[in-house]
Amino acid sequence: MSTAFVRQLGAESGVQLNPLRDNSEIPSQDNSDQVFGIMMRATRGRIDKPFAVDRGNVFKRLGRGEPVRVSALNKAWIQVVEAVNNGAYQAIVQRLSTENAKIKYLVASVGAGAVLTATVAAGAVTAIEVTEGGSGYLAVPTITVGGPGTGAQVSVTVEDGTIVSASVVAPGSGYTVAPELGVSSEYSFAAQDELPDGPFFFALKHLECFNDGIKVQFRAEEKTEGGMPVENGRISLRVLDRDDVALFEFEGSLDPDAKDDYGNTAYLPDLISGQTDAVEFFVGAIRTVQPDSAAYGYDSNFFPKWASSPVLVCFEEGGTGYTTQDYMRARELLQYTPFNYAYISSGMTEAPALLAQKAQLAFDTNRQLRFDVPGNLNPEAAVAFVEQLNMGASLTAHLMHAFWAPLKSDDPTGVNGKDFYGSATLNIAYACGRNAQTDTKGFAPKNYPIAGREWPIRRTRVTQTYTPRDQELNALARAKINPVMWEVYTGGGRYVFRDSLTCALVDNSLKKLISVADMSTSIDDAVTRFNKDTLQLPMSVAVKRMRDYLKVLFDGATSAGWLVASDDPAMGGMSYRFDVRPNEQRPYDRMDVSYWLRYDGVARQIFTTQTLNR
C-alpha cells in the first residue's frame, strides 16, 4: 500500500514526514574510571596495540605468569591479576617489546612427490638415493621399507620442504631385490619466518604473540559424489593455546570464489578477517582435504577426525633489554588507543626511563599515575628514590602518587613465594571498585580517598619489614610518599594505606590530596567531552548548551559532596562559579570556558586537646 506521506516534498501538494529528531539524549557516562592502563612485560599479548583484560580472561590474554626470581619485570603480571580480582573492571595493557621481537607463521602442509630408491647387496640395504625430493615436507616424514626382507631402517634430511638426502640407519637382511620405500604424506607443521616457496596447505599469523606457543586443529566434513567420498575444500579450524584452551574457531572454504547461501563470501581468510584482527590467514596451493586424510570425516567410532599440530612457538620475544625508544613507543600506543581508562599503573617498575614515560602519559592524558617505591628500601632510601625521579617538577605533579609498602606477603596469584609485591596497583583496584558505586546523578564517592581503616590490604602472611619512627614518617610525608603499613583502629589493627598525598610540591593546598586529583580529573574529563559535543554548533547555541551543562554538572558534584561552600569572596559563598562566553578577541569561532571549584578536603591530621577545669 502507498504511504500517506513522502520524505521530500517538492511544489506538489502532499505531506512530508521529516526524520525523527532526538532531543532526549543526555551526556553519556562510561565506566572508564573503573579501568586502568599499564605498560608492562608479559608472556602473552599483542605488541602492536593495547588490549583489554579482565578477571574472566586475564590468564588467557596474559598467560600464567613467570617467577619473579627469573625477572622482577614479572611483578607487573601479579599486580594486574590482583587488581582485576579486587575491583578493577579492566586493565588496558600495552605489552613492552624490543625491535628484535618476531612473529612467525604457523604453516601446515602435506608432503608429496618424494621418490626414494634403495640399493641392495648381499641381502642388505646398503644405500638410498633420492630420486625425487618432493615438496611440502615441513617435518621429517616416516619412511617405510617394504619386503622381501626385514629390519631395514632409513632416515632422511629435509630442507625447505624437500627431501635432500637419505641414509641407511639399519641395513636389515633377507632382501633379495630392492624393496619399495614409502614416504608418509600426513600433515606436517612448522613455525617459519616466511611463507614457504613451494606448495603448502595454509598458514596463519597469531598476533597475540604467545611466548609459550600455540597449536592448530582442522578437519573437513565427509563429502560424497555418486556415493563415494571426494576431496573437500571447506574446513573447520581451531587455534588453541598450549593447554588446549580454544582461542578462536572458524569455518569456511579454501576456494576464493566460494559463496554461502546468501551470496556472501565463504572464503576462509575473508571470514576470519571479518571476525578478528588477531589472526592473519593465508591459503596455499593445496586447497582440499583428501578422503584418506587424518582430517577427513569420522573415525570407526563415528568421532570427527581432526589433524592437530604440536605446540609451536610462533613468537620470539627478542629479549627484555628495553630501551627508552621501546618505552616511548609503548607510551604513544597507550595514549592513542580507543580504550578509555582513568588510572595508570607503574606495574612496580623501578626503571626510571619507563616511569618517566608513564609520567609523560599522565601529563598528556590528564590521568593519574600511581607508582611503587621499592618496599625493601628504608625511609631515607625511599625518599631518595622519589627525589631522583623528580616527579614534583611536572606541571601535573598532582597526578603522580607514590606508595611505599615495606610489606612482605604471599604472592596473591600463588605463582611465587613471599616477597615485596607493591601496593600502588591494588590502590587503583580499590579506587575502581569504589567508583562503581554511583549515586542517582552518576557521581561516585571520590571524595573518600583510598586510605585508612576502610581499605585494608587483603593479602595473606603479611610481614612488615620496617617500622618508621615519627621523624621518618614526617620525612616521607614531606617527600609526598604514602606509607602502607600496620595501623591500630577501633576494633583492632590492619595493614592500610596510611596517607593519600599526591606528588605536588605544596604544603597547604587542595592540590596535594589524591581525592581532589580523583574528583578534578573526573570533572575535567566530563567538561572536555561535552566541549567536543558543542564543536561546530552556532556560537550562541554552543554557549547556552555549555552553560546549562555546567550548571547541572556542578550541582550534581555539590550534592554528591565533592564540592563545598568556599570562603573566597569571589565565590560568593558558593561551591562553584563558571563563565562561558565567546572570546573577546575572536568572538566568531572561539569560546572560552572557565570554572572555579571548591573541593572538599580530607582529615589528614587531627589535633586533640583535653582541658581540665576546676
C-alpha positions, -999 to 999 in steps of 0.1 A, spaced: 0 0 0 11 36 -5 21 58 24 2 90 34 35 109 32 67 114 12 102 121 26 108 151 4 81 173 -9 85 195 -40 60 220 -53 32 194 -53 5 192 -27 12 165 -1 26 156 33 63 155 41 74 134 71 108 146 84 133 122 100 129 116 137 146 142 158 161 132 192 162 158 219 161 132 246 199 124 245 219 134 276 257 132 280 266 95 285 289 82 312 311 52 307 329 31 333 364 43 324 370 53 360 369 16 368 397 9 343 435 14 344 462 14 318 496 -2 321 528 -7 300 544 -40 311 563 -70 301 540 -100 296 544 -135 281 512 -132 260 495 -103 243 497 -81 212 528 -59 208 513 -36 181 484 -21 201 468 -21 236 443 -48 246 418 -52 274 420 -79 301 395 -86 329 391 -112 356 375 -136 332 402 -136 305 434 -124 323 451 -158 322 440 -164 286 452 -130 274 483 -125 296 494 -161 303 501 -178 336 529 -156 348 566 -164 354 586 -165 386 598 -132 400 632 -148 407 637 -150 369 629 -113 364 615 -86 386 596 -75 355 572 -103 362 557 -85 392 536 -64 368 516 -95 359 510 -102 396 497 -67 401 473 -68 371 459 -102 382 454 -90 417 438 -57 406 412 -72 383 402 -95 411 399 -67 436 377 -40 420 393 -30 387 368 -37 358 395 -39 332 432 -33 326 443 -18 293 476 -34 286 503 -23 263 529 -50 261 565 -39 260 586 -53 232 620 -47 216 629 -43 179 641 -79 180 606 -93 186 595 -115 157 561 -131 148 564 -163 128 540 -181 105 524 -213 116 525 -233 84 505 -265 77 514 -286 47 512 -321 34 543 -337 17 540 -352 -17 561 -363 -47 592 -377 -30 606 -409 -45 634 -429 -29 653 -458 -44 672 -485 -24 703 -504 -34 707 -540 -21 739 -561 -17 742 -595 0 706 -593 12 710 -559 30 701 -524 21 733 -506 15 723 -472 1 694 -449 -6 691 -425 -35 667 -395 -35 652 -398 -70 626 -370 -64 628 -347 -34 591 -338 -35 577 -308 -16 556 -297 14 576 -318 40 577 -294 69 587 -322 93 608 -353 86 584 -379 71 583 -415 82 600 -439 57 586 -474 54 607 -502 39 589 -530 20 599 -566 15 611 -592 9 634 -588 39 632 -573 74 649 -549 97 660 -521 74 656 -486 86 660 -454 66 663 -417 77 660 -386 55 670 -350 58 645 -322 48 654 -287 37 628 -261 27 601 -288 24 621 -311 2 639 -343 9 676 -336 1 693 -367 13 687 -402 28 708 -427 47 706 -462 59 701 -464 97 699 -503 98 707 -524 67 684 -553 76 686 -588 60 668 -611 35 664 -585 8 667 -604 -25 655 -574 -45 655 -537 -38 625 -530 -15 599 -503 -22 603 -472 0 572 -454 12 572 -418 22 544 -408 46 522 -380 33 504 -369 65 501 -332 75 531 -316 90 535 -283 108 563 -257 114 569 -222 127 586 -203 99 599 -167 94 585 -166 58 558 -183 38 571 -214 20 582 -211 -16 566 -244 -25 531 -257 -22 515 -256 13 481 -261 28 476 -230 49 495 -206 71 485 -182 99 499 -155 120 487 -152 156 492 -116 165 485 -121 202 521 -133 205 522 -162 229 557 -169 243 546 -203 253 533 -214 219 500 -222 201 487 -251 181 460 -256 154 435 -283 146 414 -287 115 391 -311 97 368 -314 68 333 -330 67 328 -360 45 316 -350 11 302 -375 -15 296 -377 -52 279 -407 -66 280 -423 -32 318 -420 -30 338 -397 -7 356 -369 -26 380 -342 -16 366 -312 3 378 -277 3 357 -265 33 373 -269 67 368 -262 104 398 -246 121 407 -241 157 435 -221 172 444 -233 207 469 -224 234 494 -250 248 468 -261 273 442 -268 247 421 -238 256 404 -227 224 413 -192 213 395 -190 180 372 -213 160 364 -207 123 348 -225 94 350 -216 57 362 -226 23 397 -225 9 382 -216 -25 385 -178 -31 353 -178 -52 332 -197 -26 298 -182 -16 273 -190 11 235 -194 6 230 -157 8 256 -148 -18 282 -137 7 318 -147 6 326 -181 23 363 -178 17 380 -186 50 405 -157 50 377 -132 45 356 -148 72 385 -147 97 394 -111 89 357 -102 95 357 -118 129 390 -108 144 422 -89 136 443 -111 158 447 -138 132 460 -134 97 452 -164 75 468 -175 42 458 -202 18 484 -221 -1 483 -241 -34 469 -272 -16 432 -263 -11 414 -295 -4 414 -323 22 417 -358 7 393 -386 18 422 -407 31 434 -379 53 436 -379 91 415 -347 89 386 -360 68 352 -373 80 348 -396 110 367 -425 126 354 -460 132 337 -448 164 320 -420 145 340 -393 162 352 -364 140 387 -368 128 410 -337 134 445 -331 123 464 -315 151 498 -297 152 522 -299 181 527 -268 202 547 -244 181 564 -213 194 555 -187 167 567 -156 186 602 -147 197 602 -121 224 637 -110 214 648 -102 250 637 -78 277 665 -52 273 641 -24 267 654 10 256 639 44 260 626 42 224 607 10 233 591 28 263 582 58 241 566 36 215 545 18 242 535 51 257 523 65 223 503 34 216 486 36 251 480 73 247 462 70 213 442 38 220 404 38 216 402 23 250 394 47 278 409 45 313 412 67 344 444 55 361 479 45 351 498 18 370 535 16 373 535 -22 374 560 -19 402 588 -10 377 620 5 391 631 17 356 634 55 357 630 57 319 598 37 320 584 57 349 593 89 330 573 78 300 543 69 323 546 103 339 545 118 304 514 98 296 498 111 327 505 147 316 494 141 281 461 124 291 453 141 324 452 107 341 466 97 375 498 76 378 502 56 409 536 41 414 555 19 439 586 28 458 605 -4 464 594 -19 497 629 -32 506 642 4 509 643 22 543 626 57 545 657 76 537 664 55 506 627 57 496 628 95 497 660 94 476 643 71 451 614 95 446 636 126 446 657 113 417 626 107 397 619 145 400 581 139 397 573 172 416 588 192 387 560 181 364 532 206 357 508 177 366 527 166 398 493 163 415 486 133 391 516 113 405 510 93 436 538 74 453 533 44 476 559 27 499 550 -6 513 577 -23 535 555 -54 535 563 -89 525 534 -112 518 524 -143 499 521 -138 461 483 -131 456 484 -152 425 502 -182 441 530 -183 415 558 -171 437 567 -172 474 567 -145 499 582 -112 487 575 -74 482 547 -71 457 539 -34 459 506 -17 466 500 11 440 480 -11 416 460 -25 444 452 11 454 440 17 419 419 -15 420 402 -3 452 395 30 436 379 13 406 357 -7 429 347 24 448 339 43 416 314 16 406 291 28 434 275 59 419 246 80 432 214 88 412 233 115 392 262 93 384 287 106 409 309 81 428 322 88 463 356 100 450 358 125 479 366 94 500 403 86 494 416 50 493 433 53 526 427 44 563 408 17 581 381 10 554 407 -1 528 429 -29 544 455 -49 524 438 -82 517 468 -105 514 480 -135 534 510 -138 557 519 -101 556 550 -91 575 561 -55 580 599 -54 575 604 -18 586 586 3 611 594 40 606 598 64 635 577 96 637 605 117 622 608 93 593 570 94 587 574 132 587 602 129 560 580 106 539 551 130 541 573 159 531 585 139 501 549 131 493 552 94 498 523 74 511 533 46 536 515 13 536 518 -3 570 502 -16 602 479 8 620 456 2 650 420 14 650 388 8 670 382 -29 667 419 -39 660 448 -33 637 453 -39 600 477 -31 571 464 0 554 473 29 531 483 53 558 481 86 537 467 100 505 492 126 492 499 135 456 535 144 445 526 180 442 553 201 460 529 221 480 522 222 517 489 239 523 468 232 492 440 210 479 463 200 451 482 177 474 453 154 480 447 123 459 409 126 464 410 161 449 430 147 419 404 120 415 375 145 415 392 172 395 403 148 367 367 134 365 353 169 362 379 179 336 371 148 316 334 154 317 337 191 307 361 185 278 339 157 264 309 180 264 332 207 249 336 184 219 299 178 217 294 216 212 321 220 185 308 232 151 275 244 166 264 281 162 282 301 188 251 312 207 238 276 208 272 263 220 274 289 248 239 281 260 244 244 260 277 247 278 263 269 305 233 246 310 256 215 312 280 231 337 251 241 360 238 205 360 273 190 364 284 212 393 250 210 411 254 172 409 290 174 422 278 195 451 250 172 461 275 143 460 297 160 485 325 167 460 321 204 463 316 225 494 309 262 501 340 284 496 353 312 518 367 330 489 347 363 485 349 359 447 328 327 450 300 344 470 297 315 494 291 291 466 308 258 459 314 267 423 315 295 398 318 293 360 319 316 330 312 307 294 314 333 266 327 340 232 364 350 232 368 388 233 394 389 205 380 361 184 342 360 192 333 344 159 349 310 163 364 307 198 345 300 230 362 304 265 351 281 293 363 288 328 353 274 361 363 277 398 355 249 422 360 244 459 365 206 465 361 190 499 393 182 517 405 152 538 410 149 576 447 140 573 457 154 607 436 157 638 448 177 669 431 166 701 432 186 733 418 178 768 415 207 792 409 202 830 386 228 845 381 234 882 
